[in-house]
Amino acid sequence: MTSALGVLPALFLMLVLFGIPPMLSMLSATRRAWRLRARRKPDGPYRVVALCSAAAFLYNMIVLLPTAQALKDGGAQITTMHWIGLGLSWLCFWAWVVINVAGRRRRRVY
């Protein structure tokens, strides 16, 4: 029987890499859409980003469930599904950066 202490850091690292970027971009996009909707401006692109981020988060969690089981049983391999999930997380990270930079107000200095 192997120790579970070696599995936990790997599982936490995978949760951070696969779960946090889609969640951050989804929250930022919905917050920006709400602000635009309150000003009666179109919020379509931000809603699409929020839905895509939610889909990426769901995909990543579906990929991580069997991985967590395999880690518990003794070992897991990184497959194409993991690389796709990591790519989606990378895209969501950059969507979060762009939303936060584009959402700021530009103030004029006179």
N, C-alpha and C positions, 0 to 999 in steps of 0.2 A: 504494500500500500504506500502510495506516495503522499507527500505532504501537500496540503492545500495552500500553504503560504507561498509557494512558487507560482501558483496559478493566479492569485489575486492581483499582483502588480500587472501582469500581462492583460488580465481582463479589464482592469481599471484604465490602462493605457488605451485599449481598444475602444472602450466606452467613451473616453475623452476624444479620441481622434474621429470616431464615427458618429458620435451623438451630439456633441456641443456645437460644431459649426452649422448644421442644419437647423438646430433649435434657435441659435442666435439670429440667423438670417430670417427665419420664419417670424420671430418676435419683432424684429426691426421692421420687416415689411408690413406686418399687420398694424404696427404702431403708426408707421408713415401713412398707410392707407386710411386709417381712422382720422388722422390729422387732415389729410386732403379731403376726405368726405365731409368733415366738419366745416371746411371752407367752401364746400360745394364745387370742388374741382375733380376732374377725372382721376380715379385711383386704380385703373385697370392693370397697369404693369406691376404695381406692387402686390395686387391680389394674386396675379399669376406667379410671382416670385414666392409668395407665401405658400401657395398650393404646391409648387414644385419643391420647396424646401420641406414641406410636410411629407411629401411623397418620398423624398430622399431619406428623411429621418425614419420613416416606416420601413423602407427597403433595408436600411442599415441595421435596424433592430431585428428584422427578420433574418438577416445574414448572421448577426451576432448570437442569436439563440442556439443554433446548432454548434457554433464555435465554442460557446461556453460549455456546452455538454461535452464536446470533444476534449476541451482542456481539462475538464473534471475527470474524464476517463483515462487520461494519460498523455494526450498530445493532439495537436491540431496542425493542419497545414494551411498555408496561405494560398487561396485559390483565386481564380479570375473574379469570382463574386466579391471577394474582399477588395481587390484592386478597383473594381467598378465602384464599390461603396466608398473607398478612399477618394476616388476621383470626384464623386458626387459631393463628398464633404469638402473637398478643395474648392469646387465651384461655389458651394454655399458660403464658404469662408469669404471668398472674394465678392460675392453678392452682398454679404453683410458689410464689408468694407465700403463698397460703392454706395450702398444705401445710407450709411452713416456719413460719408463725405458729401454726397449729393443732397442730403436732407438738411444740411446746415444752411442757415440764412447768410447771405452775403450782405454785409453792411457797408454802406458807403461812408467814406471819411471825407469830410469837406474841409 
